Amino acid sequence: METIHDVLKEKRYCKWCGKPLEETDHGNRKSHPVCASYNKRLRQNEKYKIGNSAKLMIQKNESVAAYLYKIDQQKRGVSHLAALELGLKFNCPTTIREHLNKKIYFFDNYGYSIETVNGATLIYFYHENDLQ
């Protein structure tokens, strides 16, 4: 004989694979643990794909900027072409800080400003301590 509990209990299905869930599974469960884990990994890979490439670009630019900062301690500027040849990416995410009426684009600890002097594009590198 069917009880009221049996009548109210619906068959529940996994939202990912569509197969029925075990009747002994928790009532709030919407998917099989394996399906949930697999789909979470897919979502995370997609979500962080852009973040990881931006992080790698920032790390690369930070190391290039640190190197060029040490080379150009006299602040004479580095040619735009030389910075590009060393791998500096100008499409990298930055934060902009104003200092002495200059826009300085910072990655993390190092940043740069761009100026045109006598028709040549020069890049000036800064450490965050230079702005204090």
N, C-alpha and C positions, 0 to 999 in steps of 0.2 A: 504494500500500500504506500502511495506517495504522501510524503509529509509536506506541510507548507514550506518548510526549509528547502526541500527538493524542488518545489515549483518555482520559488523565488530565485534559486540559484541558476544563473544562465551559464551557458558554455562561453568561456572567454578564449580569445584568439590572440596570438602574438601580433603586434602591430608591424613587425618587420617581415616575418616569413609567412604569416597567415595560418600557421598550424596551431592546433588547440593547446592551451596551457594546461598544466597538470591541475587537477581539482584540488590537490593538497597545497598548491602554491598560495602565497599570501594574496589576499583579496585585492590589494593595490597594484599587484604586478601587472604590467602591460606587455611584457615580452619575456622571452627566454633569456636567461643570463648570458648565454653565448651570443645570441643575436644582439642584445643590448651592448655587450662589450665590443663586438665587431663594428657596429654602427657608430659607437662613441669614438672609436679609433679613427674611422673614416672622417667623421666630423672634425675631430681635432687636427688631423693631417691637413684638411682643407682650410680650417680656420687659421692655423699657424704657418701655412706655407708662405704667405706674404710677410708675416712677422719675422720668420727666420731669415729670409733673404735680406730684409731691411737690417736686421741685426748684424749679419755678416758684412754688409756694405759699410755699416757704421764702424765696425771693428777694423776693417781694411783701411778706411779713411782715417781713422784715429791713428793707426800705426804710420801711415804715410805722412800725416800732418806732424806727428811727433818727430819723425826723421827730418822733415824739411824745416821744422822749427829749430832743431839743433844746428842744422847747416847754415841757416840764415839768422844768426844771432844778432847781426848788425841791422836787421830790418831793412835790407836793401830791396827785398822782394825776390820772388822766384818766378820765372817765366811760366805762363799758362801752359805752354807745351811741355815743359819739364815736369810739371805737376801731373799732367795727363799721362806722360810716359811712365811715371812711377805708379800709376794706377788710381789716382784721386778721381772719385766719381762726384760730379757736381749735381747729380740728381738724387743724392743721398738725403734722407730725412735729417733736418737740422733744426736747431732753435736759434732764433735771431736775437742778438743782444746789441744794443747801441752803446758805443764808446767813442768819445771825442768826435761826434757827428759821423761816425762810420758804422755801417751795418756789418756785424761780425757773425758769421754762420758757424755755430758750434755743433760738434758731433757729441762729444762727451767732455773731455778735459781740454781738447784742442779745437781750434776753429780757424777760420780764414776770412779775409776780406779781399775784394777784387778792386783794383784801381787801374786806370789807364794812364800811363806816364810816357810822354813823347811818342804816342802812337803804339806803345807796347803794353800788352795786358800783363800786369804783375799781380801775383798772389802774395799776400802777407799773412804769415801764420802767427797765431797767438795761443798762449796757454791761459787757462782760466785765472791764474795768479797775476797775469799781466793787467787784468782789468780791475784789480782791487786797489 
